[in-house]
């Protein structure tokens, strides 16, 4: 089996804690040939930490000189489109951090380019690899749930506005809680439903806590530079006559410090994701099924490993270019609905 040659674009936290160590622990030999970043001090630190000899501050130079098979894009949101397209145009498979890009139009171009050059494009929506999600998917696929007609998806922090980085900068991030954390549970809901088309969305978003400033569980943030939503709520109607509601917040006055969950309602069975429990009826008796011994999985690593599988021709369930485009369209329409204060119908 040929050894894949990989380049890393970006030398920040997600590259150091997820992509690079995951690649180094893959079941087959993978060669991280080079790392690229405009931050020279961070670039040198990553090179030393992970023993990556070749460093670049220019992506074009790296792609031209290194004959890479794959790149990992670990850069800020507003650079995803630019870096993904460069990788695909150079003939590389590309794994990109979430969100796919800033706009639906960009994600469509990226997905089309991946098909044109016959390369894999995937996104690091890693919560698909939770043991609970994989177990749920098996029950759904074998028909145990019957018709799933609604999923409620939640990713809420009580006081979790990041006090570092660009998380509160709309120009760089493209959005706040929905774009950064809500995207994970929205992807899970769509994934479990088989990624049906959306028909309409109705969204609302707020910035009351963010605009007040303060210190929370993730440090102090500046109210004057807070340009994203701190909370977003939406209802999504789907073409398969199912629906999804999503509630996501960096900061919300609730009891729990963090709540990440799905509630799934089917005609034969229901479920809650964390901890996983199934609810059904058997012989006119109410039955609850618990799963106390599911394995814990490092989903960041698993998603990277499964994308590498895809590059080598093995099956996986990594979020694809087409799914990323569908997801980005819904997010874009939620924001449009909230800004215009009306429902948005999909054409």
Buried (B, 14 or more C-beta within 10 A) or exposed (E): EEEBBBBBBBBBEBBBEBBBBBBEEBEEEBEBBBBBBBEEEBBBBBBEEBEBEBBBEEBEEBBEEBEBBBBBBBBBBBBBBBBBBBBBEBEBBBBBBBBBBBBBBBBBBBBBBBEEBEBBBBBBBBBBBBBBBBBBBEBBEEEBBEEBBBBBBBBBBBBBBBBEEBBBBBEBBBBBBBBBBBBBBBBBBBBBBEBBEBBBBBBBBBBEBBEEBBEBBBEEBEBEEBBBBBBBBBBBBBEBEBBBBBBBBBBBEEEEEEBBBBBBBBEEBBBBBEEBBBBBEEEEEEEEEEEEEEEEBBBBBBBBBBBBBBBBEEEBBBBBBBBBBBBBBBBBBBBEBBEEEEEBEBE
